């Protein structure tokens, strides 16, 4: 548990899911809270992209609305609020946002596209008197970040770096002519796309992985896609192409599309409808398979190897363990990943062994069977 000193007192914070190697706040959170000591926080205060709840919990006495695309971040925020005995309104980025925003506090998200989409949604709700201030670690704040803020909200400047963190100060220009929001985007898969996906339209909302092309790891798994007539889960579904392909492989399959990103699940749901029409599909936003109900026969997974900006195998390990618990005896987990990540060792420990289905110079497809 980490302790963060704030203007409203010391807070004991944890991050969910817990990773003892990673803290529940960083220097950008601390720098932002220190700056906000001098800011009038009356009116509607929106906290955007809070990663683990440090900002929302600290600012909760001011009645904040916390907006995020991450179900995991929202859960972490909820638990930290509960621990501190505080309350705040938690909304996803796909839900209705406040009509008027007097103070906008934001963390720079992992992708510029997500920031672009979020600011496009929030900018019309700002006014000339609104305070807009963001923060990020220096490696996260680029000229493109500042250009996006300036293009969508108004004149933008940064602070000097403090403990490798910077503030972003944005002055609202209520008369600014903003370009159209480019999200969501659609693209048609090439005719040679594997698993019957040639010509399928894939929809990407902002920040969803591999918006411009079919990810080469996903393509490699699609080339060796197993078939199941049972319950199939596309775990960490992103745009949903693995689940969509599983549905094409078997008209009897009951497909589940699940991801921690609200926008990813929206992408996957729309992609599914474009290919399968009214055929039923189950969609869930959550931490992997922790919210899945009922037995699972097949899990397809192209796991991430980042937690935010940090390189970590925590998410992949958790996904594999969740699959092991969800699968029926004899059910299978199929994973694609970079060869150097060593997923075979983790799967071997969890499942008592795994098979190499296919490999090339960069990727490996692995199969583990539940016992």
C-alpha positions in Angstrom: 0.0 0.0 0.0 1.3 3.5 -1.0 0.7 6.7 1.0 0.2 9.9 -0.9 0.2 13.2 0.9 -2.6 15.5 -0.4 -4.1 18.9 0.6 -7.0 16.9 2.1 -4.8 14.5 4.1 -2.7 11.4 3.6 -4.3 8.7 1.5 -3.5 5.0 1.5 -3.7 3.8 -2.0 -3.5 0.5 -3.8 -3.8 -0.4 -7.5 -6.0 -3.1 -8.8 -5.0 -5.6 -9.9 -2.2 -5.4 -7.5 1.4 -5.5 -8.7 4.0 -4.9 -5.9 6.5 -3.7 -8.5 4.2 -0.8 -9.5 2.9 2.1 -7.4 -0.6 3.4 -7.1 0.4 6.9 -8.0 3.3 8.7 -9.6 5.1 12.0 -9.7 2.6 13.4 -12.3 -0.3 12.8 -9.9 1.6 14.4 -7.0 2.6 17.4 -9.2 -1.0 17.9 -10.4 -2.4 17.8 -6.9 0.1 20.3 -5.6 -0.8 22.7 -8.4 -4.5 22.3 -7.7 -4.0 23.7 -4.2 -4.1 27.2 -5.8 -7.1 26.5 -8.1 -10.7 27.3 -7.4 -12.4 23.9 -7.5 -16.0 25.1 -7.2 -18.4 24.1 -9.9 -18.3 20.9 -11.9 -14.8 19.2 -11.7 -14.1 16.4 -14.1 -11.1 14.1 -13.6 -10.1 12.4 -16.9 -8.0 9.2 -17.2 -7.3 8.8 -13.6 -5.1 5.6 -13.6 -5.6 4.2 -10.1 -7.8 6.7 -8.4 -5.2 8.9 -6.7 -6.6 12.1 -8.3 -10.3 11.2 -7.9 -9.8 10.2 -4.2 -7.8 13.3 -3.4 -10.3 15.6 -5.1 -13.5 13.8 -4.0 -14.4 16.4 -1.3 -15.0 18.8 -4.2 -17.6 16.5 -5.8 -15.8 15.3 -8.8 -16.9 13.3 -11.8 -14.2 10.8 -12.9 -14.2 9.7 -16.5 -12.2 6.8 -17.9 -12.1 4.3 -20.7 -10.6 1.6 -18.4 -12.8 -0.7 -16.3 -9.7 -1.7 -14.3 -8.8 1.9 -13.5 -12.4 2.5 -12.5 -12.4 -0.4 -10.2 -9.1 0.7 -8.7 -10.6 4.2 -8.2 -13.7 2.7 -6.5 -11.7 0.7 -4.0 -9.4 3.7 -3.1 -12.5 5.9 -2.6 -14.1 3.2 -0.4 -10.9 2.9 1.7 -10.8 6.6 2.2 -14.5 6.8 3.1 -15.1 9.2 0.1 -17.5 9.3 -2.8 -17.3 10.4 -6.4 -19.3 9.9 -9.6 -17.5 7.4 -11.9 -18.4 7.3 -15.5 -17.0 5.6 -18.6 -16.1 7.6 -21.7 -19.0 6.0 -23.6 -21.5 7.3 -21.0 -23.2 10.7 -20.9 -20.8 13.4 -19.8 -21.6 16.5 -17.7 -23.2 19.3 -19.7 -20.9 22.0 -18.2 -17.3 21.5 -17.0 -15.7 24.2 -14.9 -12.5 22.4 -14.1 -11.0 19.7 -16.2 -8.1 17.7 -14.7 -6.5 15.1 -16.9 -3.8 12.6 -17.1 -2.2 12.0 -20.6 -3.5 8.6 -21.7 -1.3 6.0 -23.4 -2.5 6.8 -26.9 -2.9 10.2 -28.5 -6.0 9.0 -30.3 -7.8 8.5 -27.0 -6.9 12.0 -25.8 -8.1 13.4 -29.2 -11.4 11.7 -28.8 -11.9 12.6 -25.2 -11.1 16.3 -25.7 -13.4 16.4 -28.7 -16.2 15.2 -26.4 -15.4 17.6 -23.6 -14.4 20.7 -25.4 -18.0 21.9 -26.2 -18.7 21.6 -22.4 -16.0 24.0 -21.4 -16.4 27.8 -21.3 -14.1 30.8 -21.1 -13.8 30.6 -17.4 -13.0 26.9 -17.3 -9.6 25.7 -15.8 -8.0 23.0 -17.9 -4.8 21.4 -16.5 -3.2 18.1 -17.3 -0.1 16.1 -16.3 2.1 13.4 -17.5 5.6 12.0 -17.1 8.0 13.7 -19.4 8.2 10.7 -21.6 4.4 10.9 -22.1 4.2 14.6 -23.0 5.1 15.1 -26.6 4.7 18.0 -29.1 1.8 16.1 -30.6 0.1 16.0 -27.2 0.4 19.8 -26.9 -0.7 20.3 -30.5 -3.8 18.2 -29.9 -4.8 20.2 -26.8 -4.2 23.4 -28.7 -6.2 22.2 -31.7 -9.2 21.1 -29.7 -9.3 23.4 -26.6 -7.0 26.4 -27.0 -3.5 27.8 -26.3 -1.3 25.3 -24.5 1.9 25.5 -22.6 3.9 23.1 -20.3 5.6 23.6 -17.0 9.2 22.8 -16.3 9.9 19.2 -15.4 9.7 18.3 -11.8 10.7 14.7 -10.8 10.4 13.8 -14.5 6.8 15.0 -14.6 5.2 18.1 -16.3 2.0 20.0 -16.1 0.0 21.0 -19.2 -1.8 24.3 -19.0 -4.6 24.9 -21.5 -6.5 28.1 -22.0 -10.0 27.6 -23.3 -10.9 29.3 -26.6 -14.7 29.0 -26.7 -14.7 30.2 -30.3 -12.2 27.7 -31.6 -13.1 25.9 -34.8 -12.4 22.3 -34.1 -11.8 19.7 -36.8 -14.3 16.8 -37.1 -13.7 13.9 -34.7 -12.0 11.1 -36.8 -13.2 8.4 -34.4 -14.5 5.7 -34.8 -12.7 4.6 -38.0 -13.6 1.7 -40.3 -11.4 -0.3 -42.5 -11.9 -3.2 -44.8 -9.6 -6.2 -44.3 -7.7 -7.4 -47.4 -9.0 -10.2 -49.5 -6.2 -12.5 -48.3 -7.1 -12.0 -44.6 -7.2 -15.5 -42.9 -10.1 -17.3 -41.3 -12.7 -16.1 -43.8 -12.2 -12.4 -42.8 -11.3 -11.2 -46.3 -13.5 -8.1 -47.1 -14.8 -7.8 -43.5 -15.2 -4.3 -42.1 -13.4 -3.7 -38.8 -14.4 -0.8 -36.6 -12.0 1.0 -34.3 -12.9 3.5 -31.6 -10.1 5.8 -30.3 -7.2 4.1 -28.5 -8.1 0.5 -29.5 -5.1 -1.6 -30.5 -4.0 -1.8 -34.1 -6.3 0.7 -35.7 -4.5 1.0 -39.0 -3.9 -2.7 -39.9 -4.5 -6.3 -38.9 -2.0 -6.9 -36.1 0.6 -9.4 -37.4 0.4 -11.5 -34.2 -3.4 -11.7 -34.4 -3.1 -12.6 -38.1 -0.7 -15.5 -37.2 -3.2 -16.9 -34.7 -6.0 -16.5 -37.2 -3.9 -18.6 -39.7 -4.1 -21.5 -37.1 -7.5 -20.7 -35.6 -9.1 -23.7 -33.8 -12.7 -24.5 -34.1 -15.2 -25.0 -31.3 -19.0 -25.4 -31.2 -19.1 -24.4 -27.6 -18.6 -21.2 -25.6 -15.7 -19.3 -27.1 -14.1 -16.2 -25.4 -12.1 -13.6 -27.2 -10.1 -12.5 -24.1 -8.8 -8.9 -24.4 -10.8 -8.7 -27.6 -9.8 -5.2 -28.9 -11.6 -4.8 -32.2 -13.0 -8.3 -31.9 -11.5 -10.0 -35.0 -10.6 -13.2 -33.2 -14.1 -13.6 -31.8 -15.6 -12.7 -35.2 -13.5 -15.3 -36.9 -14.5 -18.0 -34.3 -18.1 -17.2 -35.1 -17.4 -17.7 -38.8 -15.6 -21.0 -38.1 -18.7 -22.3 -36.2 -22.3 -21.2 -36.6 -23.0 -23.0 -33.3 -20.4 -21.2 -31.2 -21.5 -19.0 -28.4 -19.0 -16.1 -28.6 -18.0 -13.8 -25.8 -16.1 -10.6 -26.5 -14.4 -9.1 -23.4 -11.9 -6.3 -22.8 -11.0 -3.8 -20.0 -11.6 -0.9 -22.4 -15.1 0.3 -22.9 -14.2 1.7 -26.3 -12.7 -1.7 -27.3 -15.9 -3.5 -26.5 -17.9 -1.0 -28.5 -15.5 -1.6 -31.4 -15.8 -5.4 -31.1 -19.6 -5.2 -30.8 -19.9 -3.1 -34.0 -17.4 -5.2 -35.9 -19.4 -8.4 -34.9 -22.7 -6.9 -36.1 -21.1 -5.8 -39.4 -20.1 -9.5 -40.1 -22.7 -11.5 -38.3 -25.7 -9.2 -38.3 -28.3 -10.1 -35.6 -26.5 -13.3 -34.5 -26.3 -13.2 -30.7 -23.0 -12.3 -29.1 -22.1 -11.7 -25.5 -20.0 -8.6 -24.7 -18.5 -7.7 -21.3 -16.3 -4.9 -20.1 -14.2 -6.1 -17.2 -10.9 -7.4 -15.8 -10.5 -10.3 -18.1 -12.7 -13.3 -17.2 -13.5 -12.3 -13.7 -17.0 -11.3 -14.8 -17.6 -14.3 -17.1 -20.6 -16.6 -16.2 -20.8 -20.2 -17.1 -18.4 -22.8 -18.5 -15.9 -21.9 -21.3 -14.7 -24.3 -23.9 -12.2 -22.2 -25.8 -10.3 -19.0 -25.0 -8.4 -17.0 -27.7 -5.9 -14.5 -26.5 -3.3 -12.1 -27.8 -2.3 -10.6 -24.5 -0.7 -7.2 -24.0 2.7 -6.9 -22.4 2.2 -3.3 -21.1 0.4 -1.9 -18.0 -0.2 1.6 -19.1 3.3 2.8 -20.2 5.1 0.2 -18.1 6.4 -3.1 -19.6 4.9 -5.8 -17.4 3.7 -9.4 -17.8 1.2 -9.0 -15.0 -1.8 -8.7 -17.3 -0.9 -11.7 -19.4 -0.3 -13.8 -16.3 -3.7 -12.8 -14.9 -5.4 -13.6 -18.2 -3.9 -17.0 -18.3 -4.9 -17.8 -14.7 -8.4 -16.6 -15.3 -8.7 -18.8 -18.4 -7.5 -21.8 -16.4 -10.3 -21.3 -13.9 -13.0 -20.6 -16.5 -12.3 -23.5 -18.8 -14.1 -26.8 -18.5 -11.9 -29.9 -18.2 -10.5 -30.5 -21.7 -11.1 -26.8 -22.6 -8.3 -25.0 -24.4 -6.5 -21.7 -24.2 -4.8 -20.6 -27.4 -2.3 -17.8 -27.1 -0.2 -15.8 -29.6 2.8 -13.8 -28.4 6.3 -12.7 -29.2 8.7 -15.5 -28.9 10.9 -13.6 -26.4 8.1 -13.1 -23.9 8.3 -16.7 -22.6 4.6 -17.4 -22.4 5.2 -21.1 -22.8 6.9 -21.2 -19.3 4.0 -19.4 -17.6 1.4 -21.6 -19.3 3.4 -24.7 -18.4 3.4 -23.8 -14.8 -0.3 -23.0 -14.7 -1.7 -25.8 -16.9 1.0 -28.5 -16.3 2.3 -28.1 -19.9 1.5 -26.5 -23.2 2.0 -27.3 -26.9 3.6 -25.2 -29.6 1.0 -25.1 -32.4 3.0 -22.9 -34.8 6.0 -20.5 -34.7 7.9 -18.2 -37.0 10.8 -15.8 -36.5 8.8 -13.5 -34.3 5.7 -15.2 -32.9 4.5 -18.4 -31.4 1.1 -19.9 -31.1 0.6 -21.9 -27.9 -2.1 -24.3 -26.8 -2.8 -25.2 -23.1 -5.5 -27.7 -22.0 -7.4 -27.4 -18.7 -7.4 -30.5 -16.5 
